[in-house]
């Protein structure tokens, strides 16, 4: 199983970015998909999850109302639209899959994509 994250970069506070994650080697349609992030000096934290069919989503309180997770089962991709970014969103962002919605990640991590929010 492999995850390849992309779309990160530098953005000013208040800006937007859209992250994408391409997955391979798993039955994508049978897994919930999540985004996680790890800020400098902190442990990795969960950000958002979307169900296998895309109809159910959940978000960490810190990103609720600003981030939107979505998936394209035809392309085996999951995306994270991030709006109203602030410096506290600076982190490396990762995606992963779960066989059971709401449980922890089931697979090894990819390289992630760096998001830097600063003026």
Number of C-alpha atoms within 10 A of each C-alpha: 13 16 21 18 25 18 16 18 14 15 18 14 17 14 14 17 17 16 22 23 26 16 21 12 8 13 13 21 16 15 19 25 30 29 25 19 23 19 17 10 7 9 9 15 14 18 23 23 28 26 23 21 14 17 9 13 17 15 19 14 10 11 16 12 12 14 20 19 24 22 22 14 15 8 10 15 20 26 23 23 14 19 17 15 22 17 15 12 20 20 22 19 29 27 33 26 29 21 18 15 18 14 10 13 20 12 15 12 15 17 15 21 21 21 22 21 20 16 10
